[in-house]
Amino acid sequence: MQVILIQDVDNLGGRNELVTVKNGYARNYLIPQKFAVEASSSNLKQHEEHLKVIAKKEAAMLAELNKVIDVLKSSPVKIGAKTGTSGKIFGSVTSLQLTRAIRDQKGYEIDRRRISIVEEVKELGAHKASIDFGNGNTVEIDFEVVAE
């Protein structure tokens, strides 16, 4: 029997998947527990329409994400830091400082947990960080540490 999963089911499949299971499993467990619906012709049509809507939303979100990535890559973000006489900064630059600099200079709010700085930043100059937007969308940006 074919069913359309309404939510994720361990060892079976994810949400919105069309899977084939035994009749008893579908009728006695999946359908009564609201984990799935029977794959009738009307439910399949609704499922296809639902997948089209999801694809359209994902395309719009991807376009917005690409716009954000272009803005972030256009020019390096500048971060001010207090330095000693030798050019070394006091402490190190953190993802929180980078998040605030992106918000102030580029106008985008990015969660600090999505930012990972490639190497520990303890000196002035140009450095790299990577931002993980999820779904395999990762971008590497440049930032520059300048003396305050």
TARALIN-V555676 format. One record per pair of residues at least 12 apart in sequence whose ideal C-beta (glycine too) atoms are under 7 Angstrom apart, sorted by the first residue. I is the first residue (numbers start at 0). J is the second residue. If there is no record, write none. Layout:
BEGIN
i=<I	I>
j=<J	J>
END
This chain:
BEGIN
i=<0	0	0	1	1	1	2	2	2	2	2	2	2	2	3	3	3	3	3	3	4	4	4	4	5	5	5	5	6	8	15	15	17	64	64	67	68	70	70	71	71	71	72	72	75	75	75	75	76	76	76	76	76	76	76	77	77	77	77	78	78	78	78	78	78	79	79	80	80	80	80	81	82	82	86	86	87	87	88	88	88	88	91	91	91	92	92	92	94	94	94	95	97	97	97	98	98	109	113	113	113	114	114	115	115	116	117	120	123	123	123	124	124	125	125	126	126	127	127	128	128>
j=<20	22	25	17	19	38	18	20	25	29	35	36	37	38	17	35	36	38	42	46	16	18	34	35	33	34	35	36	34	34	49	50	38	132	136	107	138	105	107	105	138	140	138	140	125	141	142	143	97	100	101	104	105	140	142	100	104	143	145	92	96	97	100	142	144	145	147	92	144	146	147	147	123	146	122	123	121	122	121	122	123	144	119	120	121	116	120	144	111	114	116	111	114	128	142	111	114	130	130	131	132	128	130	128	129	128	129	144	144	145	146	143	144	141	143	142	144	139	141	140	142>
END
